[in-house]
């Protein structure tokens, strides 16, 4: 008898092998775009903060990028991201570390899908096949794993969370692991994954209500409320910050990263060139809608019998249906963007349904089943070729390989059916559990894995790299830490690094991009953001990755209307780095009075103040007649003493963004931002000699505290109740779930 770990090990190992195939064609496949400009530096900073025991929620130095609660992706409540952050300080090469982190996510996802399929009753061998297939879909490889790593992390934890939820609810297992797994999904801070988990819990509650499993209903609601409390802790600050941010909250359809039914119809085809909008360009030459060549095997399911089985597993249908509806949403749906991000959830749901059907309700292999299977594959290939005729050769090749795989699977299953026909009366359904099946299934699994790998090889030989921006940044940590070593005080970088190969790489000796600035010893405000603060962004014209427009150089030395101070002074900037290609030579050569050149290379020039000023976070301006002294400051607070104040009061401006969550103690109140973006205090008359403290706490922190109390109480109550209550052995649903859990 094989170990119970054999088939999950097969799934995980096969997934890692498949995930390694892209590296054969492009060693930097998983080291592009947002992983480079966002994740790497973010991990480094998270590790640095943890090692320094810094749990502050805001960082005024990076201005609109510094509201870590609202950004979400900083994982302030995620042990997974804490571990990844600390680990980033261990290896000397970031490319190696990125690949290891992403391979770990592939492994977790594969095991999670295997366990999920088993909890629904799938055969362990089919579970291994679909676990591998569902984690190696094209969107997961070319987008989430390659670039959008936070989404990839959160999605990889979702299947195991679902499996543990189901085990707790239907098999009377401890709810503790289900709550922990759910909190790990939510803690990543990725809204799509949190919503996926919410719908999973809702579907599970509906399933146990239909089954009239009272104990299961209580456990399901307990886990759902616990996960909901943690979602409040993680997401309520972002929701309360959204009204002052630049994130869209409306509805509309620009075609940006959207999916339609014709796209989904090509999901069994491993090649093709779907055309859809990716920001300002049409996304080219990558088969992002490929899910698996196994999908035509839905034709082998006895749907009459399967419908009865699914009636006891309604949560699977509900989650799959919601995922399918969500992936077809318009490009902008409230705070949610890019519906194609839901595609991995569609893949898992559909393939688990397929694996379950092939395990428990497969029809006997017959000529009509052959015809339908290959007709589905042929129709998908035709739709893919019609959408992009220039890719017809690649589509034909992958369709033929998939056809060969389907032929082998149907042949092996059909042989098994013929061998067992004489042992069992004909029922129209395939026999299961006989010696022939046990002999054939390992060959079916091996065939499925081999075809999956072959299609991945063909796919990546044609589309070898993600069609995303490759900043071509260095991979060695030392090289990433060396730029901007001569800077003084807070720094801002002006310009955009050109994208031309070769030229782009040369810039990284002098400057960096996005969150990579965190890896240096310089205090640079050009960090990556997904939140934005409109008034600040308008003044510095900063993109999400920290690049700025060339007009910023002149704007930094322009006096602002309300304060009469230069913008650079109000932001606490003491060093300015200019990318020479961004400005005419006559402009960057002009060094303003009070500044001097500290570094001048072929591509960049850095100037610094003759007398550096304090960086962002403190007092930068006060109205006429008002005098204050800054007593102390840190990332989250500033304390000032009032020296004199006019009879009608006065205003103090701080070099901070007025995010929701700031509170004031003392004779002052927060008022409208000065010059549109500086946090400001209105001081009361007669405040001389008194101190004022401005401090930041998470907006909605009272709800967070209440949610934390409820969460802990629920976990304790659920565990106590489970220990005191024996499983209801008479529950059919519980027996079914328990039978297929181990």
C-alpha positions in Angstrom: 0.0 0.0 0.0 1.3 3.4 -1.0 1.8 6.1 1.6 -1.1 8.5 1.9 1.4 11.2 1.0 2.3 9.6 -2.4 -0.3 11.2 -4.6 -0.1 14.7 -3.0 3.6 14.4 -3.4 3.1 13.5 -7.1 1.0 16.6 -7.5 3.4 19.0 -5.8 6.5 17.6 -7.5 4.8 17.7 -10.9 3.7 21.2 -10.3 7.2 22.3 -9.5 8.5 20.6 -12.6 5.9 22.4 -14.7 6.6 25.7 -13.0 10.3 25.2 -13.9 9.7 24.8 -17.6 9.4 28.6 -18.3 12.9 29.0 -16.8 14.4 26.9 -19.6 13.4 29.6 -22.1 13.8 32.7 -19.9 15.7 32.5 -16.6 14.1 35.8 -15.6 10.5 34.7 -16.3 9.4 35.2 -12.7 11.5 38.4 -12.3 9.6 41.1 -14.2 7.3 44.2 -13.9 5.6 44.6 -10.5 7.8 41.9 -9.0 10.8 44.1 -9.8 9.4 47.6 -9.1 7.0 46.6 -6.3 7.5 43.3 -4.5 11.3 43.0 -4.1 11.9 46.3 -2.4 8.7 45.9 -0.4 9.9 42.5 0.9 13.2 44.0 1.8 11.6 46.9 3.7 9.2 44.6 5.5 12.1 42.5 6.6 14.0 45.6 7.7 11.0 46.8 9.7 10.5 43.5 11.4 14.1 43.1 12.3 14.0 46.7 13.7 10.7 45.9 15.5 9.0 48.8 13.6 5.3 48.3 13.3 4.3 51.8 12.3 1.4 52.1 9.9 2.6 55.2 8.0 5.9 56.4 6.5 5.8 60.1 5.7 9.1 59.9 3.8 7.4 58.2 0.8 4.3 60.4 0.9 1.4 58.9 -1.1 3.1 55.5 -1.0 3.5 55.5 2.7 0.0 54.6 4.0 0.8 50.9 4.4 -2.6 50.1 5.8 -4.4 51.5 2.8 -1.9 50.0 0.3 -2.9 46.5 1.7 -0.1 44.7 -0.1 2.3 45.4 2.8 0.9 42.5 4.8 1.0 44.2 8.1 -1.2 41.4 9.5 0.3 38.6 7.4 2.8 36.2 9.0 3.4 34.8 5.4 4.6 38.2 4.2 6.6 38.8 7.4 8.5 35.5 6.7 9.0 36.4 3.1 10.3 39.8 4.1 12.8 38.6 6.6 13.9 35.9 4.2 14.8 38.5 1.6 17.7 39.5 3.7 19.2 36.0 3.7 20.2 35.3 0.1 22.6 37.5 -1.9 20.7 37.1 -5.2 17.1 38.4 -5.5 16.3 36.4 -8.7 17.1 33.1 -6.8 15.0 34.3 -3.8 12.0 35.3 -6.0 12.0 31.9 -7.7 12.1 30.1 -4.4 9.3 32.1 -3.0 7.1 31.6 -6.1 7.9 27.9 -6.2 6.8 27.6 -2.6 3.5 29.2 -3.6 3.1 26.8 -6.5 3.7 23.9 -4.0 1.1 25.2 -1.5 -1.5 25.8 -4.2 -1.0 22.3 -5.7 -1.3 20.6 -2.3 -4.3 22.8 -1.5 -6.1 21.9 -4.7 -5.4 18.2 -4.2 -6.7 18.3 -0.6 -9.8 20.3 -1.8 -10.6 17.7 -4.4 -10.3 14.9 -1.9 -12.6 16.6 0.6 -15.2 16.6 -2.1 -14.6 13.0 -2.8 -12.3 12.9 -5.8 -10.0 9.9 -6.4 -6.5 10.7 -5.1 -5.0 10.1 -8.6 -7.5 12.3 -10.4 -6.9 14.8 -7.6 -3.2 14.8 -8.4 -3.9 15.4 -12.1 -6.2 18.4 -11.6 -4.0 19.8 -8.8 -1.1 20.1 -11.3 -3.2 21.4 -14.1 -5.0 24.0 -12.1 -1.8 25.6 -10.8 -0.1 25.7 -14.2 -2.7 27.7 -16.2 -1.4 30.4 -18.5 -2.7 33.4 -16.5 -1.2 32.1 -13.3 2.2 31.6 -15.1 2.3 34.7 -17.3 0.7 37.2 -15.0 0.2 36.4 -11.4 3.4 34.3 -10.8 5.5 36.4 -13.1 4.4 39.9 -11.9 1.4 40.2 -9.5 3.0 38.2 -6.7 0.6 39.3 -3.9 -2.4 38.0 -5.9 -0.5 34.8 -6.6 0.3 34.4 -2.9 -3.2 34.9 -1.8 -4.7 32.6 -4.4 -2.2 29.9 -3.6 -3.5 29.8 0.0 -7.2 29.9 -1.0 -7.6 26.2 -2.0 -6.2 24.9 1.2 -8.3 27.3 3.2 -11.4 26.0 1.4 -10.4 22.4 2.0 -9.9 23.0 5.7 -13.2 24.9 6.0 -15.0 21.9 4.4 -13.2 19.4 6.6 -14.2 21.4 9.7 -17.8 21.8 8.7 -18.6 18.5 7.0 -16.2 16.1 8.8 -16.4 17.6 12.3 -12.7 18.4 12.4 -11.2 21.2 14.5 -12.2 24.7 13.1 -8.9 26.1 14.3 -6.9 25.2 11.2 -9.8 26.5 9.0 -9.8 29.9 10.8 -6.0 30.1 10.6 -5.9 29.3 6.9 -8.7 31.8 6.2 -6.8 34.5 8.1 -3.7 33.8 6.1 -5.6 34.3 2.9 -7.1 37.6 4.1 -3.9 38.8 5.7 -2.1 39.1 2.3 -4.4 42.1 1.8 -5.5 41.2 -1.7 -9.2 42.1 -2.1 -10.0 39.6 -4.8 -8.8 36.7 -2.6 -10.7 38.0 0.4 -13.9 38.1 -1.7 -13.2 34.6 -3.1 -12.9 33.4 0.5 -16.1 35.2 1.5 -18.1 33.6 -1.3 -16.5 30.2 -0.4 -17.8 30.5 3.1 -21.2 31.7 1.9 -21.4 28.7 -0.4 -20.4 26.3 2.4 -23.1 27.8 4.7 -25.7 27.3 2.0 -24.6 23.7 1.5 -24.9 22.7 5.2 -28.2 24.5 5.4 -29.5 22.4 2.6 -28.2 19.3 4.3 -29.8 20.5 7.6 -26.6 19.7 9.4 -27.1 21.9 12.5 -23.7 21.3 13.9 -22.1 22.0 10.5 -24.2 25.2 10.2 -22.8 26.5 13.6 -19.3 25.7 12.7 -19.6 27.3 9.2 -21.0 30.5 10.7 -18.4 30.5 13.4 -15.5 30.2 10.8 -17.2 32.8 8.6 -17.6 35.3 11.4 -14.0 34.7 12.5 -12.7 35.3 9.0 -15.0 38.3 8.6 -13.6 39.8 11.8 -10.1 39.4 10.5 -11.2 40.9 7.2 -12.3 44.0 9.1 -8.9 44.2 10.8 -7.1 44.0 7.4 -9.4 45.9 5.1 -11.4 48.5 7.1 -8.5 51.0 7.0 -8.3 50.8 3.2 -12.0 51.2 2.8 -12.1 54.3 5.1 -9.1 55.8 3.2 -10.6 55.2 -0.2 -12.7 58.4 -0.4 -9.5 60.6 -0.3 -7.4 58.4 -2.5 -7.2 58.3 -6.3 -8.7 54.8 -6.7 -11.8 54.6 -8.9 -15.0 53.6 -7.1 -17.3 53.8 -10.1 -18.5 51.4 -12.7 -17.6 51.2 -16.4 -16.0 49.1 -19.1 -12.9 50.3 -20.9 -12.1 46.8 -22.1 -9.0 46.8 -19.8 -8.1 43.2 -18.9 -11.6 41.9 -19.4 -12.7 38.5 -20.4 -15.6 37.3 -22.6 -17.2 34.0 -23.4 -15.3 33.5 -26.7 -12.1 33.9 -24.7 -13.2 31.2 -22.3 -14.1 28.9 -25.2 -10.4 28.7 -26.1 -9.3 27.6 -22.6 -8.4 24.0 -23.7 -5.9 25.4 -26.2 -2.3 26.0 -25.0 -1.4 28.5 -27.7 -3.1 31.5 -29.3 -2.8 35.3 -29.4 -5.8 36.8 -27.6 -6.1 40.5 -28.1 -7.4 42.6 -25.2 -6.5 45.9 -23.7 -3.6 46.1 -21.2 -3.5 49.8 -20.3 -2.5 51.7 -23.4 -1.8 48.8 -25.7 -3.4 45.6 -27.0 -2.0 42.6 -25.1 -0.1 40.5 -27.6 1.0 36.9 -28.2 0.3 35.1 -25.0 -2.4 32.4 -24.4 -3.6 33.9 -21.2 -7.0 32.1 -21.3 -5.5 28.6 -21.5 -6.7 26.6 -18.5 -6.1 22.9 -19.3 -6.2 20.5 -22.2 -8.2 18.2 -19.9 -11.4 20.3 -20.1 -12.9 18.3 -23.0 -13.0 15.3 -20.6 -16.2 16.8 -19.2 -17.8 14.8 -22.1 -17.0 11.6 -20.1 -19.2 12.5 -17.2 -22.5 10.8 -16.6 -24.4 14.0 -15.8 -27.5 12.4 -14.6 -25.6 10.6 -11.9 -23.3 13.5 -11.3 -26.2 15.9 -10.7 -27.2 13.7 -7.7 -23.7 13.8 -6.3 -23.4 17.6 -6.8 -26.6 18.1 -5.0 -24.7 17.1 -1.9 -21.8 19.4 -2.8 -23.6 22.6 -3.8 -20.8 24.8 -2.5 -18.6 23.7 -5.4 -21.2 24.8 -8.0 -21.9 28.1 -6.2 -18.2 29.0 -6.0 -17.6 28.0 -9.6 -20.7 30.0 -10.7 -19.7 33.1 -8.8 -16.2 32.9 -10.1 -17.4 32.6 -13.7 -19.8 35.5 -13.3 -17.0 37.6 -11.7 -14.5 37.0 -14.5 -17.1 38.4 -17.0 -17.5 41.6 -15.1 -16.7 45.0 -16.7 -13.2 46.4 -16.3 -14.2 48.7 -13.4 -16.6 47.4 -10.8 -16.4 49.7 -7.8 -13.0 49.3 -6.2 -12.4 46.1 -8.2 -10.4 46.3 -11.4 -9.1 43.8 -14.0 -11.7 40.9 -13.9 -9.2 38.6 -15.6 -7.6 38.3 -12.1 -10.5 35.9 -11.2 -9.5 33.4 -13.9 -7.3 31.3 -11.5 -10.4 30.8 -9.3 -12.4 29.8 -12.3 -9.7 27.3 -13.2 -9.6 25.7 -9.8 -13.4 25.4 -9.5 -13.9 24.0 -13.0 -11.1 21.4 -12.7 -12.1 20.2 -9.2 -15.6 19.7 -10.7 -14.0 17.7 -13.6 -11.8 15.6 -11.2 -14.8 14.9 -9.1 -16.9 13.9 -12.0 -14.2 11.6 -13.5 -13.8 10.0 -10.0 -17.4 9.4 -9.1 -19.6 9.7 -12.1 -17.6 8.7 -15.2 -19.6 7.2 -18.0 -18.4 4.1 -19.9 -16.2 5.1 -22.8 -18.4 4.8 -26.0 -18.2 6.1 -29.5 -20.4 9.1 -28.8 -18.2 10.1 -25.9 -15.1 10.0 -28.2 -16.9 12.2 -30.7 -18.0 14.8 -28.2 -14.6 14.9 -26.6 -12.7 15.6 -29.8 -15.5 17.9 -31.1 -15.1 20.1 -28.0 -11.3 20.3 -28.6 -11.8 21.0 -32.3 -14.3 23.7 -31.7 -11.9 25.4 -29.2 -9.1 25.2 -31.7 -11.2 26.7 -34.4 -12.4 29.6 -32.2 -8.7 30.3 -31.2 -7.6 30.2 -34.8 -10.4 32.5 -35.9 -9.5 35.0 -33.3 -5.9 35.1 -34.3 -5.2 33.5 -37.8 -1.5 34.4 -37.6 -1.1 31.8 -34.8 -2.9 29.0 -36.6 0.2 26.8 -36.9 0.9 26.9 -33.1 -2.7 26.4 -32.4 -2.8 23.3 -34.7 0.3 21.8 -33.1 -0.9 22.2 -29.5 -4.3 20.9 -30.5 -2.8 17.8 -32.0 -0.7 17.2 -28.8 -3.8 17.7 -26.7 -5.7 15.3 -29.0 -3.0 12.7 -28.6 -3.2 13.1 -24.8 -7.0 12.8 -24.9 -6.7 9.7 -27.2 -4.4 8.0 -24.7 -6.6 8.8 -21.7 -9.8 7.6 -23.4 -8.0 4.5 -24.7 -6.7 3.5 -21.3 -10.1 4.2 -19.6 -11.9 2.4 -22.3 -9.6 -0.7 -21.9 -10.3 -0.6 -18.2 -14.1 -0.5 -18.9 -13.8 -3.5 -21.3 -11.8 -5.5 -18.8 -14.4 -5.0 -16.1 -17.6 -5.4 -18.2 -17.8 -9.1 -17.5 -17.3 -8.6 -13.8 -20.2 -6.1 -13.4 -23.6 -5.7 -14.9 -23.8 -2.8 -17.4 -25.1 0.3 -15.8 -23.9 2.9 -18.3 -21.4 4.2 -15.7 -17.8 3.2 -15.5 -16.8 0.7 -12.8 -14.4 1.8 -10.1 -12.2 0.3 -7.6 -11.3 -2.9 -9.5 -7.7 -4.2 -10.1 -7.8 -3.1 -13.7 -8.5 0.5 -12.6 -5.8 0.4 -10.1 -3.3 -0.7 -12.7 -4.5 1.7 -15.4 -4.9 4.9 -13.4 -1.1 5.4 -12.6 -0.6 5.2 -16.4 -3.4 7.8 -17.0 -1.8 10.1 -14.4 1.7 9.7 -16.0 0.2 10.4 -19.4 -1.7 13.5 -18.2 1.4 14.9 -16.6 3.5 14.2 -19.6 1.1 15.9 -22.0 0.8 18.9 -19.6 4.6 19.3 -19.6 4.8 18.9 -23.4 2.2 21.6 -23.9 4.0 23.9 -21.5 7.2 23.3 -23.4 5.6 24.2 -26.7 3.8 27.2 -25.1 6.9 28.7 -23.7 9.1 28.0 -26.7 6.7 30.3 -28.6 5.9 32.8 -25.9 9.0 32.6 -23.9 8.6 35.7 -21.7 5.7 37.5 -20.2 4.5 40.4 -22.3 5.1 42.7 -19.4 7.7 45.4 -18.7 11.1 44.0 -17.8 13.1 46.7 -16.0 16.2 44.6 -16.5 17.3 45.4 -12.9 20.3 43.7 -11.4 19.7 40.4 -9.5 22.5 40.8 -6.9 21.5 42.5 -3.7 24.8 44.4 -3.5 24.1 46.0 -6.9 20.6 47.0 -5.8 21.9 48.6 -2.6 24.6 50.7 -4.2 22.9 53.6 -6.0 22.3 57.0 -4.4 25.0 56.5 -1.9 25.9 60.3 -1.9 22.4 61.6 -1.2 21.7 63.9 1.8 18.3 63.9 3.6 15.1 63.2 1.8 15.5 62.7 -1.9 13.2 62.9 -5.0 14.1 61.6 -8.5 12.9 63.4 -11.6 12.3 61.6 -14.9 11.6 58.3 -16.4 14.3 55.6 -17.2 14.1 54.9 -21.0 13.0 51.4 -21.9 15.5 50.6 -24.6 17.5 47.5 -24.0 21.0 48.2 -22.8 20.4 51.8 -22.0 17.9 50.9 -19.3 20.4 48.6 -17.6 23.0 51.3 -17.5 20.8 53.5 -15.3 20.7 51.0 -12.5 24.2 51.9 -11.4 22.9 55.4 -10.6 19.2 55.1 -9.8 16.4 52.6 -9.2 12.6 52.4 -9.6 9.6 52.0 -7.3 10.1 50.1 -4.1 13.7 49.2 -5.0 14.7 52.6 -3.4 13.9 50.9 -0.1 16.9 48.7 -0.5 19.3 51.7 -0.5 20.3 53.8 2.5 18.8 56.8 0.8 15.3 58.2 1.8 13.6 58.4 -1.5 9.9 59.3 -2.0 9.5 57.8 -5.5 8.1 54.5 -4.1 5.5 52.2 -5.7 1.8 52.8 -4.9 -1.6 51.5 -5.8 -3.5 54.1 -3.7 -2.5 57.6 -4.8 -3.3 61.0 -3.2 -4.6 63.2 -6.0 -3.4 66.6 -4.8 0.1 65.3 -4.2 0.1 63.4 -7.4 -0.9 66.4 -9.4 2.0 68.4 -8.0 4.7 65.9 -8.6 3.1 64.1 -11.5 4.3 60.7 -10.1 3.3 57.4 -11.7 2.5 54.3 -9.8 6.1 53.1 -10.1 7.6 56.3 -8.9 8.5 57.8 -12.3 7.8 61.5 -12.7 7.3 63.9 -15.5 10.2 66.3 -16.5 8.2 69.3 -15.5 8.7 68.3 -11.8 12.2 69.8 -11.8 11.0 73.3 -12.3 8.0 72.8 -10.1 10.2 71.9 -7.1 11.6 75.4 -7.1 8.2 77.1 -7.6 6.7 79.0 -4.7 3.3 77.6 -3.7 0.3 79.9 -3.6 -0.8 79.6 0.0 2.5 79.3 1.8 4.9 81.2 -0.5 7.4 78.4 0.0 9.0 76.3 -2.7 7.6 72.8 -3.2 10.9 71.2 -2.4 11.0 72.9 0.9 7.4 72.0 1.8 8.2 68.3 1.1 11.4 68.3 3.1 13.6 67.5 0.0 17.3 68.0 0.4 18.5 66.0 -2.6 17.2 66.0 -6.2 18.4 63.4 -8.7 17.6 64.2 -12.3 17.7 61.7 -15.1 19.4 63.6 -17.9 17.4 62.1 -20.7 14.2 63.5 -19.2 15.2 67.2 -19.5 16.9 69.4 -22.0 20.6 69.9 -21.0 20.0 73.6 -20.4 17.5 72.8 -17.6 19.4 70.1 -15.6 22.6 72.1 -15.9 21.0 75.0 -14.1 21.8 74.6 -10.3 19.6 76.9 -8.2 21.1 79.1 -5.6 21.6 77.3 -2.3 22.2 74.0 -4.0 25.3 72.2 -5.3 26.2 69.2 -7.4 27.0 66.1 -5.4 27.1 63.5 -8.2 27.3 63.9 -11.9 27.4 60.8 -14.2 26.8 60.3 -17.9 23.1 59.5 -17.2 22.1 61.3 -14.0 23.0 64.4 -12.0 22.2 64.8 -8.2 22.1 68.2 -6.5 21.8 68.8 -2.7 21.1 71.8 -0.5 24.1 73.6 0.9 22.3 73.4 4.2 20.0 70.2 4.4 16.6 70.6 6.0 14.6 68.1 8.1 12.8 65.5 6.0 9.1 64.8 5.7 7.0 64.4 8.8 7.4 67.6 10.8 6.4 71.3 10.8 7.2 73.1 7.5 5.1 76.3 7.7 3.1 78.4 10.1 0.8 81.3 9.4 1.7 84.9 10.2 2.2 85.7 13.9 2.2 82.0 14.9 5.4 80.5 16.2 5.8 76.8 17.2 8.7 74.6 18.1 8.9 71.0 17.0 9.7 68.9 20.1 9.8 65.4 18.7 8.7 63.3 15.8 8.6 59.7 14.5 6.9 58.0 11.6 3.5 58.0 13.2 3.5 61.2 15.2 4.8 64.7 15.8 4.8 66.8 19.0 5.0 70.6 18.9 5.1 73.4 21.5 3.2 76.6 20.8 5.4 79.6 21.5 3.0 82.4 20.4 -0.3 82.6 18.6 -2.3 85.6 17.3 -5.6 86.6 18.9 -7.5 84.9 16.1 -5.5 81.7 16.1 -3.3 80.4 13.3 -2.5 77.5 11.0 0.5 75.0 11.1 1.3 72.8 8.1 3.1 69.5 8.4 5.0 67.7 5.7 2.6 64.8 5.8 -0.4 63.7 3.8 -3.7 64.2 5.7 -4.7 60.5 5.6 -7.8 59.5 7.6 -6.6 58.2 10.9 -4.7 61.2 12.2 -5.9 62.6 15.6 -4.9 65.7 17.6 -4.5 66.2 21.3 -4.1 69.7 22.6 -5.5 73.1 21.6 -5.8 72.4 17.8 -7.9 70.6 15.2 -7.2 69.2 11.8 -8.3 71.6 9.0 -8.2 71.7 5.2 -4.8 70.8 3.7 -2.5 73.7 3.1 -1.5 74.1 -0.6 -3.9 71.2 -1.3 -1.8 68.4 0.1 -0.1 69.3 3.4 -1.7 68.1 6.6 -2.7 71.2 8.6 -3.7 72.2 12.1 -5.9 75.1 13.1 -4.6 76.4 16.5 -6.9 78.0 19.1 -6.2 81.5 20.4 -4.5 81.5 23.8 -2.6 78.3 23.2 0.8 79.7 24.1 3.0 77.4 26.2 0.9 74.3 25.5 1.9 71.2 23.5 0.1 69.6 20.6 0.5 66.0 19.5 -0.5 64.7 16.2 -0.6 60.9 15.9 -1.7 58.3 13.4 -3.9 55.3 14.3 -5.6 53.0 11.9 -8.9 54.6 10.7 -11.6 52.5 12.3 -9.3 51.1 14.9 -12.2 50.7 17.3 -13.8 48.3 14.9 -10.5 46.5 14.5 -10.2 46.0 18.3 -13.8 44.8 18.6 -13.3 42.4 15.6 -10.1 41.0 17.3 -11.9 40.3 20.5 -14.8 38.6 18.7 -12.3 36.6 16.6 -10.4 35.2 19.6 -13.6 34.5 21.5 -15.1 32.6 18.6 -12.0 30.5 18.0 -12.0 29.5 21.7 -15.8 28.8 21.7 -15.6 26.7 18.6 -12.8 24.6 19.8 -14.4 24.0 23.2 -17.7 23.0 21.6 -16.0 20.6 19.2 -14.2 18.9 22.1 -17.5 18.5 24.0 -19.6 17.4 21.1 -19.1 14.1 19.3 -19.6 14.0 15.5 -23.1 13.1 14.4 -22.4 9.8 12.9 -25.9 9.5 11.5 -25.4 12.5 9.2 -25.2 11.2 5.7 -23.4 14.3 4.5 -20.9 14.0 7.3 -20.3 10.3 6.4 -19.7 11.2 2.8 -17.3 14.0 3.6 -15.4 11.9 6.2 -15.1 9.0 3.8 -13.4 11.1 1.2 -11.3 13.4 3.4 -8.3 11.1 4.3 
